[in-house]
Amino acid sequence: MNFAHLSDTHVLDKRSQTNQLLELVDDGKKLAQTITAAVNHPQKPELLLITGDLVHEGTAEDYAYFKSILEDNCKGIPYVVCLGNHDRRQAFWEGFMGEKGVAKPYVETTMINGLRIIALDTSPVDGNEIGEMPQDQLDYLAEELKTAAPKGTIVILHHPPQGFVLKGFEGLCPVRDAFAGIVEGTDVKAVLSGHTHYLSCHSKNGVTYATAASTAFSMDNAKKGDLDFIDACSYNLGRITEDSVYVGTETVNYQYKTLFTMKAADMEKMLKNQK
């Protein structure tokens, strides 16, 4: 089965003109172009997965707008989402799911053509930059995996639970041996996540872990000190066979230019406050 993996879409219907950080937010154009590129790719995906930060701290109207972009551009290809630290749960449940007054984490299992997708929520409290792996979600995952799916399982979550190519940033992710212990030896073929804004692949005991770069913006990870946020847009294309998982990245045509620079001291302060 072919799939497209998008992440960190950071969509807002109407972007602020006063908050400099919101220059990074997508008004929906990049997301629409990315989906169009994916569905028209020669290796056409049969499934679209989006791993969190769907909307940038928005309202129910923003989630309804985000969903309309999916509906207008996916051309009938099914999609499955999970939530990230910049998502707002009550707004998501109302605008995307059509349920008012709900603010719980989004944890769901979906079966598509024999492939099971389990969505977990590593930011059960809105705004947590550092991910969590609550015990009730680990219990849910273990229970679901007691029975194998016909074509195996993909787990999607925002914060990568294993593997991180850049040293020094491991604290952003919920590295939990308990998670690895649950998925290993089951029918889980891949664990897909985002949050890092760049592609990273890792294999552990037969399970492929992969992050997808953001459709909204990337970062200059080669620069020391201050962190430059870059105008970029990409997504992953993947293929699952009976015994293998393949993941590669595709770019969408955007110029490489700096949108915003975060001072190193501000980054360190933000991460310290999240611990």
Number of C-alpha atoms within 10 A of each C-alpha: 16 17 22 27 29 30 33 33 28 28 27 23 19 13 16 12 9 8 8 11 14 16 16 19 22 22 21 20 12 23 27 18 15 24 22 16 18 25 21 11 12 8 14 17 20 17 21 21 22 25 29 29 24 29 30 24 19 21 20 21 17 23 26 18 20 24 15 13 16 19 14 12 18 17 11 12 15 14 18 18 24 26 31 35 27 21 26 26 25 20 25 27 20 19 20 18 15 13 13 13 10 14 17 12 20 18 18 15 16 14 14 13 10 13 18 22 23 24 25 28 26 30 27 22 18 18 15 19 22 20 27 19 21 14 11 9 17 16 12 15 21 16 11 15 19 11 10 14 17 12 19 20 25 23 20 29 28 29 30 26 25 22 17 22 12 10 7 8 11 16 15 21 22 18 19 13 10 12 19 15 12 17 22 14 12 18 20 23 23 24 23 26 31 27 26 23 22 22 20 21 16 14 13 11 10 17 21 20 25 26 31 29 30 28 30 25 26 23 21 14 13 8 9 9 12 15 19 20 21 20 19 23 25 28 26 22 22 19 16 18 12 9 7 12 17 12 22 16 16 16 14 15 12 13 10 13 11 16 18 17 15 13 13 13 10 12 13 10 11 12 15 10 10 13 11
